[in-house]
């Protein structure tokens, strides 16, 4: 049970980092490309899957 919590937490941190890097890359370049869009979508997906796993481990 505890391992699901830490895997979920790690996935949340990874997803949040990916979205943050996408944001700063877009601000630096002034525009968002296909790579940033894919990074945003996949980072968000990883974050929410991690949130689901973490939530399931607590119940």
Buried (B, 14 or more C-beta within 10 A) or exposed (E): EEEBBEBBBBBBEBBBEBBEBBBEBBEEEEEBEEEBEEBBEBBBEBBEBBBEBBEEBEE
